[in-house]
Amino acid sequence: MLKIMSLAMLVRPGACFARSARDALRAAARSAVTTTVEGEPGTESYAQYFVEGGKKISPWHDISLMPEGGDAGVYNMVTEIPKYGLAKMEVDTKGESNPIVQDEKKGKLRFYHGPIFWNYGCIPQTWENPNEEHPELKCFGDDDPIDVVEIGSSALEAGSVTPVKALGVLAMIDDGELDWKVIAVSTADPLAAKLNDVADIEKECPGVVSGIREWFRWYKTPDDKPLNGFGFNEEALPAAKACEVIAETHAAWKGLRDGSIDAGKLWKGN
């Protein structure tokens, strides 16, 4: 990476300084945070914990919503499933310190029936409140941090913390629950300079938005589950709406943390 950047600085110094600034933001988001694995991959014992200062921390509660010094509309993303992954990994919202684990269904580890074509994860310090009904969609939140689909060109490492630019959002309805899918791009990705909103995705990456929508519509059907639906006429809402939804879920998370909203069985930190 350093060698590539050095060469780029010789060829395109201005562009490289901009890239260096983006990389610095990315490093700042995770500079003091590392991960450690307990258990064996591919088993129910596997857990990837986040560590800072020699102590386990929660990727959900202790990593900030936004990178320090980041631009408006830029958020931290915790990658749960790298691009082309098959194992259904997720932040364990009920487990102490909220490690990343492989989801289980009826005692069996979950796998997608085909690879996911984008990086997938969540935005820390957000929560889709299952106690609050959406005024237009008339369904309740899915009790998880808000999901992110990152459409950049590189596979992000599982457990990495990456500043991403919110570009839009899909209102997926899964088994009657509202499960927002924020569409974003890493600020360090070459595409980031060209992408600022949903319309830009259609221009620069035609078919990606519809691909995301159809992938999530159909992905549970091999398990005899019904098709997932989407609110707002199935449209990907613009970046401004994505930021609004993130702000709403951040406010809900604050309520979860301060006890003003019932946490149920969720582990809400120390």
CORFENGI-V623275 format. One record per run of one state. SS is the DSSP state (hx for helix, st for strand, lp for the rest). FROM is the first residue (numbers start at 0). TO is the last residue. If there is no record, write none. Layout:
ss->{SS;SS}
from->{FROM;FROM}
to->{TO;TO}
This chain:
ss->{lp;hx;lp;hx;lp;st;lp;st;lp;st;lp;st;lp;st;lp;st;lp;st;lp;st;lp;st;lp;st;lp;st;lp;st;lp;st;lp;st;lp;st;lp;st;lp;hx;lp;hx;lp;hx;lp;hx;lp;st;lp;hx;lp;st;hx;lp}
from->{0;1;11;12;30;32;38;46;52;54;57;73;81;86;87;88;91;99;102;103;105;107;109;110;111;118;122;132;133;139;141;146;150;160;174;176;186;189;193;197;204;207;218;220;223;228;230;231;234;236;238;258}
to->{0;10;11;29;31;37;45;51;53;56;72;80;85;86;87;90;98;101;102;104;106;108;109;110;117;121;131;132;138;140;145;149;159;173;175;185;188;192;196;203;206;217;219;222;227;229;230;233;235;237;257;269}
